[in-house]
């Protein structure tokens, strides 16, 4: 089973934001175990040897399922505020379809 994890949708009041996730090819096993409605957390990953400003996306089992890209506005906002955020998985799709996380 190949689940392509492509992005998230987050709510801020009545607004919804779409952002992409990178590195998901390395975390397919963890993504396959994810379910719709599952809570995920986004936060700075201290000590990441590849990116000192990495923002990781972790599922409720604390497994990494991807990262926010280096040019992602949400990554910049989370790092600037010094805190993470959470959302839930809305749908998981396979193949070329782009899944998202929904508030």
C-alpha positions in Angstrom: 0.0 0.0 0.0 1.4 3.4 -1.0 -0.1 6.4 0.7 1.0 9.7 -0.6 0.7 12.3 2.1 0.5 15.6 0.3 -0.6 18.4 2.5 -2.7 19.6 5.4 -5.8 21.8 5.8 -5.9 23.8 9.0 -8.7 26.0 10.3 -8.2 29.3 12.0 -11.7 30.4 12.9 -13.7 30.2 9.6 -10.6 30.1 7.4 -8.9 27.0 6.0 -5.2 26.8 5.0 -3.6 24.3 2.7 0.1 23.6 3.1 2.4 20.8 1.7 4.3 18.2 3.5 7.7 16.9 2.4 9.7 13.8 3.1 6.6 11.6 3.2 8.2 8.9 1.0 10.5 8.0 3.9 7.5 7.5 6.3 5.1 5.4 4.3 4.8 2.7 7.0 3.8 5.3 9.6 1.4 6.9 7.1 -0.2 3.6 6.3 -1.1 3.2 10.0 -2.8 6.6 10.1 -6.6 6.9 10.0 -9.0 9.6 9.1 -9.8 11.7 12.2 -6.5 11.0 13.8 -4.8 13.9 15.5 -1.4 15.0 14.3 1.0 17.5 15.8 3.3 20.0 14.1 6.3 21.4 16.0 10.0 22.3 15.7 12.2 19.2 15.7 15.2 20.1 18.0 18.4 18.5 16.9 17.4 17.6 13.4 20.8 17.0 11.7 19.7 18.1 8.3 17.7 21.2 9.1 18.1 23.2 12.3 14.6 24.8 11.7 12.8 21.5 10.8 9.1 21.4 11.6 8.0 17.7 11.9 4.5 16.3 11.5 3.8 13.4 13.9 0.8 11.2 14.2 -1.0 10.3 17.5 1.4 7.3 17.9 4.3 9.8 17.9 5.6 8.5 14.6 6.9 11.0 12.0 4.8 11.2 8.8 6.6 14.1 7.2 7.9 17.7 7.5 6.8 21.2 6.5 8.9 22.3 3.6 11.7 24.9 4.1 9.8 27.5 2.0 6.4 26.9 3.8 4.8 29.9 5.4 3.4 27.9 8.3 6.8 26.6 9.2 8.0 30.2 9.4 5.0 31.1 11.5 5.4 28.2 13.9 9.1 28.9 14.3 8.5 32.6 14.9 5.8 32.0 17.5 7.9 29.3 19.2 5.1 26.8 19.5 3.5 24.0 17.5 -0.1 23.3 16.5 -2.3 20.3 16.0 -5.0 19.2 13.5 -6.7 16.0 12.4 -6.4 13.8 9.3 -9.3 14.4 7.0 -8.6 11.8 4.3 -5.8 9.5 3.2 -5.6 8.6 -0.5 -3.3 6.4 -2.4 -1.5 6.9 -5.7 -1.4 10.3 -7.3 -4.3 11.8 -5.3 -3.2 14.4 -2.8 -4.5 13.8 0.8 -5.0 16.5 3.4 -5.5 17.0 7.1 -8.7 18.7 8.1 -9.5 20.6 11.3 
